[in-house]
Amino acid sequence: MIIIHDTFICKPGNASKLAKKFKEAMTGMPELVNIMTDMTGQYNRVIMVTKYENLSDYEKSWEKYKPDSPEMKKMDEAMAGYHDMYQTGMREIYQVW
């Protein structure tokens, strides 16, 4: 099993807004584990945690978001304006033992 952390460093005042946007956009997605905001450490962080059986399943999960797919259109609508809410980000992929 693998766990993925997508971390976004938000502009001040936008972390809770971005977390809410992710939560609404990803409702019903079985791979979503948690959406978290920081309580200690670096400020203004939103971390989206997803879980997959393996890297192949992770890669396959992106196929539904190809351009012009109904899923991509829905995601685009739900996530409109999110690029303006964060400054930078990163992705970490962990192997669960």
C-alpha positions as CSV (number, residue, x, y, z in Angstrom):
1,M,0.0,0.0,0.0
2,I,1.1,3.6,-0.6
3,I,0.1,6.8,1.1
4,I,0.4,10.1,-0.8
5,H,0.7,13.5,0.7
6,D,0.0,16.5,-1.6
7,T,1.1,19.5,0.4
8,F,0.2,23.1,-0.5
9,I,1.7,26.1,1.1
10,C,-1.1,28.7,0.9
11,K,-1.0,32.4,0.8
12,P,-1.9,33.8,4.2
13,G,-5.6,33.5,5.0
14,N,-6.3,30.9,2.4
15,A,-5.5,27.5,4.0
16,S,-8.9,26.9,5.4
17,K,-10.5,28.1,2.2
18,L,-8.4,25.7,0.1
19,A,-9.0,22.8,2.5
20,K,-12.8,23.4,2.2
21,K,-12.5,23.5,-1.6
22,F,-10.6,20.2,-1.7
23,K,-13.1,18.5,0.7
24,E,-16.1,19.5,-1.4
25,A,-14.4,18.6,-4.7
26,M,-13.2,15.2,-3.5
27,T,-16.3,14.0,-1.6
28,G,-17.1,10.4,-2.6
29,M,-13.6,9.6,-3.8
30,P,-12.6,6.4,-2.1
31,E,-8.9,7.1,-2.3
32,L,-9.2,10.2,-0.1
33,V,-8.1,9.6,3.5
34,N,-7.9,13.1,5.0
35,I,-7.5,16.8,4.3
36,M,-5.5,18.4,7.0
37,T,-4.4,21.9,8.0
38,D,-1.4,22.7,10.1
39,M,-1.5,23.2,13.9
40,T,2.3,23.4,14.4
41,G,5.3,23.8,12.1
42,Q,5.2,25.8,8.9
43,Y,2.1,28.0,8.7
44,N,-0.6,28.0,6.0
45,R,-0.2,24.3,4.9
46,V,-2.9,22.1,3.5
47,I,-2.1,18.4,3.2
48,M,-4.3,16.1,1.2
49,V,-3.8,12.4,2.1
50,T,-4.7,9.7,-0.4
51,K,-4.2,5.9,-0.3
52,Y,-3.7,3.4,-3.0
53,E,-2.8,-0.3,-3.2
54,N,0.3,0.4,-5.4
55,L,1.8,2.9,-7.8
56,S,-0.1,1.4,-10.7
57,D,-3.4,2.1,-9.0
58,Y,-2.2,5.7,-8.4
59,E,-1.3,6.1,-12.1
60,K,-4.7,4.6,-13.2
61,S,-6.5,7.0,-10.9
62,W,-5.4,9.9,-13.1
63,E,-6.9,8.4,-16.3
64,K,-10.4,9.7,-15.4
65,Y,-9.0,13.3,-15.3
66,K,-8.0,13.4,-19.0
67,P,-9.0,16.6,-20.8
68,D,-12.7,16.8,-21.7
69,S,-13.7,13.9,-19.5
70,P,-16.9,14.5,-17.4
71,E,-14.8,13.9,-14.3
72,M,-12.3,16.6,-15.3
73,K,-15.0,19.1,-16.1
74,K,-16.6,18.5,-12.7
75,M,-13.2,18.9,-11.0
76,D,-12.5,22.1,-12.9
77,E,-15.7,23.6,-11.7
78,A,-15.3,22.5,-8.1
79,M,-11.6,23.7,-8.0
80,A,-12.1,27.0,-9.9
81,G,-9.6,29.6,-8.6
82,Y,-7.6,27.3,-6.3
83,H,-4.3,28.2,-8.1
84,D,-4.7,31.7,-6.6
85,M,-4.8,30.4,-3.1
86,Y,-1.4,28.8,-2.8
87,Q,2.2,29.7,-3.4
88,T,3.9,26.3,-3.8
89,G,3.5,22.7,-3.1
90,M,5.0,19.2,-3.2
91,R,4.0,15.5,-3.4
92,E,5.4,12.8,-1.2
93,I,4.8,9.1,-1.8
94,Y,5.2,6.7,1.1
95,Q,5.4,2.9,1.1
96,V,3.4,1.4,4.0
97,W,5.1,-1.5,5.7
